[in-house]
């Protein structure tokens, strides 16, 4: 069973869940909290759900961890599903731990891969600070797995599914919502960018970001960054952070500037179709994953790139 606080997230989980369900010869269901229009429900069937378990409740935008946990527990406490897939969002990871405790289930969070070995489920996740990938088997009958968003491609796999409306009494929440505020930051989705330019600690001053932004303009690219520029220096919004602590991106073109190439960042851009790296250190690890590399000072290379692109565009 897949469960997500967003329909888009559910479709991603269903795409991989369909594959796993087929290999294990089990049904695939999706838990949906809150009412949905018929065309939205059809999307669940178009992406592989044998059943949509519909639990009419408040708006899905107001679902809290306690309500989400209770719904999953009630659905799965006695019988199938034995495998529950969630997304590794803030809410998803909290719910995964809560459900695992209530079901006495094994739990793996921040998964980046799912495969099967016989009838066993194998879960991949980063370990040792992102320097390696561990493959783990959950030995308990019930298994709770939260998947990093953007891990799997959304693919259609139409089936003739059915909707089951659940009659589960949701207890009153012990949390009272007093106020809702929009998170301060930029309204940007770098995960959908076809061209992405990422900047790292190779840039000396915040003011120098102007030249990088100009490159983004001529390339019609979004700007991304490493953790240092966002969390440490606070030069760039965390909405633009790429890597283990940030976002995983799959652009057609990724340009890495002044980034050494440590795994904590590069895991976020490994799915790029084409990677171009600019770094003055010819031994920088980023060159090992780059399709094209430019060894040079970014303050000399970027202006020349900008001029060349402008010339080609005329």
C-alpha positions in Angstrom: 0.0 0.0 0.0 1.1 3.5 -0.8 0.1 6.6 1.2 1.1 10.1 0.5 -0.1 13.6 1.6 -0.1 14.6 -2.0 -1.6 13.0 -5.1 1.6 13.6 -7.1 3.6 11.9 -4.4 1.2 8.9 -4.5 1.6 8.5 -8.2 5.4 8.3 -7.9 5.1 5.7 -5.2 2.5 3.8 -7.3 4.8 3.7 -10.3 7.4 1.8 -8.2 4.9 -0.1 -6.1 3.3 -1.6 -9.3 6.7 -3.1 -10.1 7.3 -4.5 -6.6 3.7 -5.8 -6.3 4.1 -7.7 -9.6 7.4 -9.3 -8.5 5.9 -10.4 -5.2 2.5 -11.3 -6.7 0.5 -9.1 -4.4 -2.2 -6.5 -4.9 -1.3 -2.8 -4.8 -3.6 -0.3 -3.0 -3.4 3.4 -2.3 -4.7 5.0 0.8 -6.4 8.4 0.1 -7.3 10.7 2.9 -9.9 13.3 2.0 -12.4 13.5 -0.8 -11.2 13.5 -4.4 -12.7 14.3 -7.8 -13.4 11.3 -10.1 -10.6 12.4 -12.5 -8.1 12.4 -9.7 -9.1 8.9 -8.6 -8.8 7.7 -12.2 -5.1 8.8 -12.2 -4.5 6.4 -9.3 -5.8 3.5 -11.4 -3.9 4.7 -14.5 -0.7 4.4 -12.4 -1.2 0.9 -11.2 -3.5 0.9 -8.1 -5.7 -2.2 -7.8 -7.7 -0.5 -5.1 -8.1 3.0 -3.8 -9.0 3.0 -0.1 -10.8 6.3 0.3 -11.2 7.7 3.8 -13.4 10.8 3.7 -12.1 13.2 6.2 -11.0 16.8 6.5 -9.1 18.5 3.7 -5.9 16.6 2.9 -4.1 19.9 3.4 -4.9 19.8 7.1 -3.9 16.1 7.7 -1.6 15.8 10.7 0.7 13.0 11.7 -1.6 11.5 14.3 -4.6 11.3 11.9 -2.4 9.9 9.1 -0.9 7.3 11.5 -4.3 6.2 12.8 -5.7 5.7 9.3 -2.7 3.6 8.2 -2.7 1.5 11.4 -6.5 0.7 11.2 -6.2 -0.3 7.5 -3.2 -2.6 8.0 -3.3 -3.8 11.7 -4.9 -7.2 11.0 -4.3 -8.2 7.5 -2.5 -7.0 4.3 -0.8 -4.8 3.3 2.5 -6.0 4.7 4.5 -3.4 2.8 3.6 0.3 3.3 5.4 2.9 1.2 5.4 6.6 2.3 7.4 9.6 1.1 10.3 10.9 3.1 8.9 14.3 3.7 8.8 15.8 7.2 5.3 14.4 7.6 6.1 11.1 6.0 9.1 10.3 8.1 7.2 11.1 11.3 4.3 8.9 10.3 6.6 6.1 9.3 8.1 5.9 12.8 4.7 6.2 14.4 3.1 3.4 12.3 6.1 1.1 12.7 5.9 1.4 16.5 2.1 0.7 16.5 2.5 -2.3 14.1 5.8 -3.5 15.6 7.1 -3.3 12.1 10.6 -2.9 10.7 11.1 0.6 9.3 13.6 2.2 6.8 13.5 5.9 6.1 15.1 8.0 3.3 15.2 5.0 0.9 16.6 5.7 -2.5 15.9 2.3 -4.1 13.6 -0.7 -3.9 14.2 -4.2 -5.4 13.3 -7.7 -4.5 15.3 -10.8 -3.9 13.1 -13.8 -4.0 10.2 -12.9 -1.8 12.3 -10.4 0.2 12.2 -6.7 -0.1 15.6 -5.0 -0.5 15.9 -1.3 0.4 18.8 0.9 -0.6 19.7 4.0 1.4 22.7 6.3 1.9 25.0 5.4 4.8 28.1 6.9 6.5 27.2 10.4 5.7 26.3 9.7 2.1 29.7 8.1 1.3 28.2 4.7 0.6 24.9 3.0 -0.2 23.7 0.2 2.1 21.2 -2.5 1.0 19.0 -3.7 3.8 16.3 -6.4 4.2 13.5 -5.9 6.7 12.9 -9.2 8.4 9.6 -8.3 10.1 6.3 -9.3 8.5 5.1 -5.7 8.3 7.5 -3.3 6.6 7.3 0.5 6.6 9.5 2.3 4.0 9.7 6.0 3.4 11.1 7.0 0.0 13.0 10.1 -0.8 10.9 12.4 -3.1 11.9 12.4 -6.7 13.5 8.9 -6.5 11.3 7.2 -9.0 9.9 8.2 -12.4 6.2 8.5 -12.6 5.0 5.9 -15.2 1.5 4.9 -16.3 0.5 1.3 -15.8 -3.3 1.3 -16.2 -5.4 -1.4 -14.4 -9.1 -1.9 -13.7 -9.2 -0.9 -10.1 -12.0 -0.3 -7.6 -12.7 2.3 -4.9 -13.5 1.2 -1.4 -14.8 3.8 1.0 -13.5 3.1 4.5 -15.5 3.6 7.6 -12.8 4.4 10.1 -13.6 6.6 13.0 -10.8 9.2 13.2 -10.3 10.4 16.9 -10.2 14.0 17.6 -6.7 15.4 17.2 -4.9 16.3 20.3 -3.2 19.1 18.4 -5.2 22.3 17.9 -4.2 24.3 14.9 -3.9 27.9 16.0 -2.5 29.6 12.9 -1.0 28.7 9.5 1.8 30.8 8.0 3.4 30.4 4.6 7.1 29.5 4.9 9.3 32.4 4.0 11.5 31.7 1.0 11.4 31.7 -2.8 8.6 30.1 -4.8 10.9 27.9 -6.9 10.9 24.3 -8.0 14.4 23.4 -9.1 13.4 19.8 -9.3 11.5 20.5 -12.5 14.2 22.6 -14.1 15.5 21.4 -17.5 18.7 23.4 -17.0 20.3 23.8 -13.5 23.3 25.8 -12.5 24.7 24.9 -9.1 27.3 27.0 -7.2 29.5 26.0 -4.3 32.1 27.3 -1.9 34.4 28.2 -4.9 32.7 31.6 -5.0 34.3 34.1 -2.7 31.7 36.7 -1.9 27.9 36.9 -2.0 28.1 39.9 -4.3 29.8 37.6 -6.9 26.6 35.6 -7.3 25.6 38.3 -9.8 27.8 36.8 -12.5 26.4 33.3 -11.8 22.9 34.7 -12.0 23.8 36.2 -15.4 24.9 32.8 -16.6 21.5 31.4 -15.4 19.8 34.1 -17.4 21.5 33.4 -20.7 21.1 29.6 -20.2 17.5 30.0 -19.1 18.5 28.0 -16.0 17.5 27.8 -12.4 20.1 28.4 -9.7 21.0 25.7 -7.2 23.6 25.5 -4.5 25.4 23.3 -2.0 24.5 23.2 1.7 27.3 25.6 2.6 25.9 28.5 0.6 22.4 27.9 2.0 22.7 26.6 5.6 26.2 28.0 6.6 26.5 31.3 4.7 22.8 32.0 4.2 23.5 33.5 0.8 20.9 31.5 -1.1 17.5 30.2 0.0 17.3 26.6 1.2 14.7 26.0 -1.5 17.6 26.0 -3.9 19.8 23.5 -1.9 20.7 20.3 -3.8 21.9 17.1 -2.2 21.2 14.8 0.7 19.9 17.7 2.8 18.2 19.4 -0.1 16.6 18.3 -3.3 17.3 15.6 -5.9 17.2 17.1 -9.5 17.1 15.5 -12.9 17.8 18.4 -15.4 18.8 17.8 -19.0 21.8 20.0 -18.4 23.5 20.6 -15.1 26.4 23.1 -14.7 28.5 22.7 -11.5 30.5 25.7 -10.6 33.1 25.8 -7.8 31.8 22.6 -6.3 34.3 19.9 -5.1 32.0 17.0 -5.7 31.4 15.5 -2.3 28.7 12.8 -2.3 26.5 14.8 0.1 25.9 17.2 -2.8 26.3 15.0 -5.9 23.6 12.5 -4.9 21.2 15.3 -5.8 22.4 15.6 -9.4 23.5 12.1 -10.5 20.4 11.7 -12.6 21.2 14.7 -14.8 21.4 13.8 -18.5 24.5 16.0 -19.0 26.9 17.3 -16.4 29.4 20.1 -17.0 31.8 21.0 -14.2 33.9 24.1 -13.7 36.6 23.9 -11.0 40.2 25.2 -10.7 41.3 22.0 -9.0 41.9 19.4 -11.7 41.7 16.6 -9.0 38.3 17.7 -7.8 36.0 14.6 -7.4 33.3 16.4 -9.4 35.2 15.7 -12.6 34.7 11.9 -12.0 31.0 12.2 -12.7 31.1 15.1 -15.2 30.5 14.6 -18.9 32.5 17.7 -19.6 35.0 19.4 -17.4 36.6 22.9 -17.5 39.7 23.3 -15.3 39.9 27.0 -14.5 39.0 29.9 -12.2 35.3 30.5 -12.3 35.9 34.2 -12.3 37.6 33.9 -15.7 35.6 31.0 -17.1 32.0 32.2 -16.5 32.3 35.6 -18.2 33.8 33.9 -21.3 31.0 31.3 -21.2 28.4 34.1 -21.0 29.9 36.0 -23.9 30.1 32.8 -26.0 26.5 31.9 -25.3 25.3 35.4 -26.2 27.3 35.3 -29.4 25.8 31.9 -30.4 22.4 33.3 -29.6 22.6 36.2 -32.1 
